[in-house]
Amino acid sequence: MFTKILLASDGSDHAMRAAEKASFIAQCDETAKVTVVYVIDGATSKTDVLSEGSKEAIEEKRKRRLQNTEEILINNNVPYEIKVLKGEPGPSIVKYANENLFNLVVIGSRGLNTFQEMVLGSVSHKVAKRAQCPVMIVK
């Protein structure tokens, strides 16, 4: 049923729970594949440059954010790939999901951005409103 699953991840606790759900759903069909999408927005990019300095250190930091997500998928024998996008998270995830005809988007209800947490998980809300496929928001 859901064979092409898009998992939005930023390394947050909610994203880890979303990874668990996406993994569980993918295990229901041996043809399922999960695409993990990580979006780098302008604020994150600036913060990374200021705190890390070198390009290699920035890449390593971003890789560490997705390490737990990868471990969940590997431990559950779920085929996956990682896509890194640049832009505003909500619209970037929606555009990627719609253009690539995913069957399902799985996203955590809250992310790492503390300001956005005050606005009912604004990224997950935007994705749920605009994606052209089912969206599972994981608490």
C-alpha positions in Angstrom: 0.0 0.0 0.0 2.6 2.6 1.1 5.7 1.7 -0.9 7.2 5.2 -1.4 7.5 6.9 2.0 8.9 10.3 2.6 10.3 10.7 6.2 11.1 14.3 7.2 13.8 14.4 9.8 15.8 17.0 11.8 17.2 14.7 14.5 14.6 15.8 17.1 12.8 13.4 19.5 9.6 13.7 17.5 11.6 12.9 14.3 12.9 9.7 15.9 9.4 8.6 16.7 8.4 9.4 13.2 11.3 7.3 11.9 10.0 4.4 14.1 6.5 4.7 12.5 7.9 5.0 9.0 10.0 2.0 9.6 7.1 0.0 10.9 4.9 0.9 7.8 7.7 0.1 5.4 8.1 -3.4 6.9 4.5 -4.2 5.8 5.6 -4.3 2.2 8.9 -5.7 1.0 8.9 -3.3 -2.0 8.7 -0.2 0.3 11.5 2.3 0.4 11.9 5.3 2.7 13.4 8.6 1.6 14.7 10.6 4.5 14.6 14.3 3.8 16.5 16.9 5.8 15.9 20.5 5.0 18.6 23.2 5.7 17.0 26.6 6.0 18.8 29.9 6.1 18.8 30.2 9.9 20.2 26.7 10.4 22.8 27.3 7.7 24.0 30.5 9.4 24.1 28.9 12.8 26.1 26.0 11.5 28.7 28.2 9.8 29.1 30.4 12.9 29.3 27.4 15.4 31.3 24.9 13.3 33.4 27.0 10.9 34.7 24.5 8.4 32.6 22.9 5.7 33.7 19.4 6.8 32.6 20.1 10.4 29.2 21.4 9.2 28.7 18.2 7.1 29.7 16.1 10.1 27.2 17.9 12.3 24.4 17.4 9.8 25.3 13.7 9.4 25.2 13.2 13.2 21.6 14.7 13.3 20.4 12.0 11.0 22.5 9.1 12.5 19.7 7.9 14.8 17.2 8.0 12.0 19.6 5.9 9.9 20.1 3.4 12.7 16.4 2.9 13.1 16.0 2.1 9.4 19.1 -0.1 9.3 18.0 -2.1 12.4 14.6 -2.7 10.8 16.1 -3.7 7.4 14.3 -0.9 5.7 15.8 0.3 2.4 16.3 4.1 2.5 18.1 7.0 0.9 18.8 10.5 2.3 18.1 13.7 0.4 19.3 17.1 1.7 17.2 20.1 0.6 17.8 23.8 1.0 15.0 26.3 1.7 12.1 26.8 4.1 11.3 23.3 5.6 7.5 23.2 5.1 7.3 24.3 1.5 10.5 22.3 0.6 9.1 19.1 2.0 5.7 19.6 0.3 7.3 20.4 -3.1 9.6 17.4 -2.9 6.7 15.1 -1.8 4.4 16.3 -4.5 7.0 16.4 -7.4 8.1 12.8 -6.5 4.7 11.3 -6.1 5.2 9.8 -2.6 2.4 7.5 -1.2 2.9 8.8 2.4 4.7 11.6 4.3 5.7 10.8 7.9 6.7 13.8 10.0 7.1 14.6 13.7 4.7 17.0 15.3 7.5 19.2 16.6 11.0 19.8 15.5 14.2 21.3 16.8 13.1 24.9 16.2 11.8 26.2 19.5 10.1 29.2 18.1 8.0 27.1 15.7 7.0 24.8 18.5 4.8 27.6 19.9 2.8 27.5 16.6 1.4 24.0 16.7 4.3 22.5 14.9 4.1 24.9 12.0 6.2 22.7 9.6 4.0 19.6 10.1 0.9 21.8 9.8 2.1 23.2 6.5 3.0 19.8 5.2 -0.4 18.3 6.2 -2.3 21.1 4.5 -0.4 21.1 1.2 0.9 17.6 0.5 -1.0 15.7 -2.2 -0.7 12.4 -0.4 -1.6 11.1 3.1 0.5 12.7 5.9 1.1 11.0 9.2 2.0 13.4 12.0 3.7 11.6 14.9 3.7 12.9 18.4 
